[in-house]
Amino acid sequence: MKPRKLQPKFVLCIRNDGCDDLEPRKVYQVLEDPSAREEGYLRVVDESGEDYLYPAKCFAAIDLPKAAAKALAVPA
């Protein structure tokens, strides 16, 4: 049996609180990082395709339709 591929997860930037490279009202993909989440951070993929840690309070989780999530997901 093939391992089930995880659906990409997305967040909406609701404020940038000094993180000038974040754009409020923009959707970002989030990568799973349990240790970062425990510390209050999310691992977010930016426009360059690189991932960085940002304060979780800057984002709101959103659910996207599967087609939209597939179109926005960064290739693994």
Contacts in CASP RR format, 6 or more apart in sequence:
PFRMAT RR
TARGET T0000
AUTHOR 0000-0000-0000
METHOD contacts of the structure
MODEL  1
MKPRKLQPKFVLCIRNDGCDDLEPRKVYQVLEDPSAREEGYLRVVDESGE
DYLYPAKCFAAIDLPKAAAKALAVPA
6 32 0 8 1.000
7 66 0 8 1.000
7 69 0 8 1.000
8 29 0 8 1.000
8 69 0 8 1.000
8 70 0 8 1.000
8 72 0 8 1.000
8 73 0 8 1.000
8 74 0 8 1.000
9 29 0 8 1.000
9 30 0 8 1.000
9 32 0 8 1.000
9 61 0 8 1.000
10 27 0 8 1.000
10 28 0 8 1.000
10 29 0 8 1.000
10 30 0 8 1.000
10 61 0 8 1.000
10 62 0 8 1.000
10 64 0 8 1.000
10 69 0 8 1.000
10 72 0 8 1.000
11 27 0 8 1.000
11 28 0 8 1.000
11 30 0 8 1.000
11 42 0 8 1.000
11 44 0 8 1.000
11 59 0 8 1.000
11 60 0 8 1.000
11 61 0 8 1.000
11 62 0 8 1.000
12 25 0 8 1.000
12 26 0 8 1.000
12 27 0 8 1.000
12 28 0 8 1.000
12 59 0 8 1.000
12 60 0 8 1.000
12 62 0 8 1.000
13 22 0 8 1.000
13 23 0 8 1.000
13 24 0 8 1.000
13 25 0 8 1.000
13 26 0 8 1.000
13 27 0 8 1.000
13 28 0 8 1.000
13 58 0 8 1.000
13 59 0 8 1.000
14 24 0 8 1.000
14 25 0 8 1.000
14 58 0 8 1.000
14 59 0 8 1.000
14 60 0 8 1.000
15 24 0 8 1.000
15 57 0 8 1.000
15 58 0 8 1.000
16 22 0 8 1.000
16 23 0 8 1.000
16 24 0 8 1.000
16 58 0 8 1.000
17 55 0 8 1.000
17 57 0 8 1.000
17 58 0 8 1.000
19 54 0 8 1.000
19 55 0 8 1.000
19 58 0 8 1.000
21 46 0 8 1.000
21 52 0 8 1.000
22 28 0 8 1.000
22 44 0 8 1.000
22 54 0 8 1.000
22 58 0 8 1.000
27 62 0 8 1.000
27 64 0 8 1.000
27 72 0 8 1.000
28 44 0 8 1.000
28 45 0 8 1.000
28 46 0 8 1.000
28 59 0 8 1.000
29 44 0 8 1.000
29 45 0 8 1.000
29 72 0 8 1.000
29 73 0 8 1.000
29 74 0 8 1.000
30 42 0 8 1.000
30 43 0 8 1.000
30 44 0 8 1.000
30 45 0 8 1.000
30 59 0 8 1.000
31 43 0 8 1.000
31 44 0 8 1.000
31 45 0 8 1.000
31 51 0 8 1.000
32 43 0 8 1.000
33 41 0 8 1.000
33 42 0 8 1.000
33 43 0 8 1.000
33 53 0 8 1.000
36 42 0 8 1.000
36 43 0 8 1.000
36 53 0 8 1.000
37 56 0 8 1.000
40 55 0 8 1.000
40 56 0 8 1.000
40 57 0 8 1.000
41 53 0 8 1.000
41 54 0 8 1.000
41 55 0 8 1.000
41 56 0 8 1.000
42 53 0 8 1.000
42 54 0 8 1.000
42 55 0 8 1.000
42 56 0 8 1.000
42 59 0 8 1.000
43 51 0 8 1.000
43 52 0 8 1.000
43 53 0 8 1.000
44 51 0 8 1.000
44 52 0 8 1.000
44 53 0 8 1.000
44 54 0 8 1.000
44 59 0 8 1.000
45 51 0 8 1.000
45 74 0 8 1.000
46 52 0 8 1.000
49 74 0 8 1.000
64 72 0 8 1.000
END
